């Protein structure tokens, strides 16, 4: 249940970030947007962020399983 709430929260944050109106840049600051490379940079950042989130979720599941095994070992 916690996992789905986390996914919903992260999805909401992602949509908010994507829908924010970019500030009007002038001159050379608009170079990345003009050449279309800003989308590549944004995509790479999102992929890295998603990878970190997935890694942390998997790590949390593994730690929870180890904690349950330790508790069961103490009860025996």
C-alpha positions in Angstrom: 0.0 0.0 0.0 2.9 2.4 0.8 4.5 1.6 -2.6 1.3 2.7 -4.5 1.1 5.9 -2.5 4.7 6.6 -3.2 4.2 6.0 -6.9 1.1 8.3 -7.0 3.0 11.0 -5.2 6.0 10.8 -7.6 3.7 10.7 -10.6 2.0 13.9 -9.3 5.3 15.6 -8.8 6.4 14.5 -12.3 3.3 16.0 -13.9 3.7 19.2 -12.0 7.3 19.5 -13.1 6.4 18.8 -16.8 3.5 21.2 -16.8 5.4 24.2 -15.3 5.7 27.0 -17.8 9.4 27.6 -18.5 10.6 31.1 -17.9 11.3 33.2 -21.0 15.0 33.0 -21.7 16.8 35.5 -23.7 19.9 35.3 -25.9 22.3 32.4 -25.4 20.3 31.0 -22.5 17.7 29.7 -25.0 20.3 27.7 -27.0 19.4 24.3 -25.5 15.7 24.8 -26.2 16.2 26.0 -29.7 18.4 23.0 -30.7 16.0 20.5 -28.9 18.7 19.2 -26.6 16.8 20.4 -23.5 14.4 17.4 -24.0 17.4 15.0 -24.0 18.8 16.5 -20.8 15.4 16.4 -19.2 14.8 12.8 -20.2 18.2 11.7 -18.9 17.6 13.4 -15.6 14.1 11.7 -15.3 15.6 8.3 -16.1 18.3 8.7 -13.5 15.7 9.9 -10.9 13.4 7.0 -11.7 16.4 4.6 -11.4 17.3 5.9 -8.0 13.7 5.7 -6.8 13.3 2.1 -8.0 16.6 1.2 -6.4 15.5 2.6 -3.1 12.1 0.8 -3.3 13.8 -2.5 -3.9 16.3 -1.9 -1.1 13.5 -1.1 1.3 11.7 -4.4 0.4 14.9 -6.4 0.9 15.5 -4.7 4.3 11.9 -5.4 5.3 12.3 -9.1 4.5 15.5 -9.3 6.5 13.9 -7.6 9.4 11.0 -10.1 9.3 13.5 -13.0 9.2 15.4 -11.6 12.2 12.2 -11.2 14.2 11.1 -14.8 13.3 14.5 -16.1 14.4 14.3 -14.4 17.8 10.8 -15.8 18.4 11.9 -19.4 17.9 
